[in-house]
Amino acid sequence: MSNLFEWKVLRRHDGDRLYDEGEVRIGTKPDLGHLSPKTLQLIGPARARKADASPLNKAERAPANKASTGRKAK
């Protein structure tokens, strides 16, 4: 896996989504390096991000919705 880096967005641009000035974008040097001089500024290596916590009780039922009422659509 390539090393990921954090890049500061210097001006608004459209990448995989629309990035506004001042945001932090994460990507590799081969993918984002060509934007470096005017659009992005290299901050440094990306910090590890924690995954979302798993639910405490995985056996808990899903909330009720229309499909569970037993009525058919007319």
Buried (B, 14 or more C-beta within 10 A) or exposed (E): EEEBBBBEBBEEBEBEEEBEEEEEBEBEBEBBBEBEEEBBEEEEEBEEEEEEEEEEEEEEEEEEEEEEEEEEEE
